Amino acid sequence: MKYGLGIESTAHTFGAGIVDEKLNVLAHAKAQFTSATEGIKPSDAARHHFEHAFEVIQKTLAQSGRKMKEMEVIAFAQGPGLGPCLKVGATAARALSIQFKKPLMGVNHGLAHISSGMKSTKARDPVIVYVSGGNTQIIAFKEGRYRILGETLDIGVGNLLDSFGRSMGMGFPAGPRIDAAYFEGKNLIELPYSVKGMDLAFSGLLTAARTKIGKENEKDLCFSLMHTAFAMITEVTERALAHTGKKEVLLTGGVACSQALQEMMQKMTHARNARLHVTPAWLAQDNGAMIALQGMLEFKSGKTMSVKESGINQHFRLDEVEVKWKND
Ligand code: FE2
């Protein structure tokens, strides 16, 4: 049996994971940067990752019962993400690759979310809704690549929720607390709804909601902010289903854990006779196992990468990658 190690460090999480050649996850561990008052300061998060890198990788290896020398490939998230954070994971992966003479594999973080979502839910050919702090994209596979059909033109939906939560004094990450408040809100307050073709914009919504803090009921405001943002995403996803003729939706990325989003997507897919797949929470949030899984897929497809080619790419778009590991 062959094994692969993956290292994630694109944003707030430093994670490591180990998969086997059949893409089963043997172990994963992570350390997450949090802040009571602020969002992610890249330099602070990078310091956090540097301080925890060794113990997280060690813990993952110990849990898996495998040794470094048994790894067939060392994968890491090459981008997109925060530069200082990406560098920590890339440096750790290069060091291990050189020390243990193992192939290196930089992978796209978004593709790792997609592949791990597909593997865990057994989705076959879905419209993919990739929603996280930094990313919001509606994606479908066509002719050798995952194509971005629509995306945010400004901030990720997770960033919207965290920024608003921070304004409400919820700390970072605010997602889980704001998600709970959603179900307690009752009255919909009108907020800017911004869908432009297949693309979305959230910053106007954030500004408008912030001006209402202290003037409206807090729970109603959380409910209205999320309902508006998720209705925008659901509308674009529905159009993607209609346009592509696909019959499945896959939710992945950290915001896929939102019960509110799941509920709205469930209603839409049910009405269209489509099936909703939700990536399990532990795998939907940033983690090293999904990077290991993506690295193993690409390694098995014959891809190689030299240390020279392993530079980080903060703006790495997933449609840049030719998909050699699956058929149309
Ligand atoms: Fe992510």
Residues whose N, C-alpha, C, O or C-beta is under 5 A from the ligand:
A	BS01	FE2	S132 D286
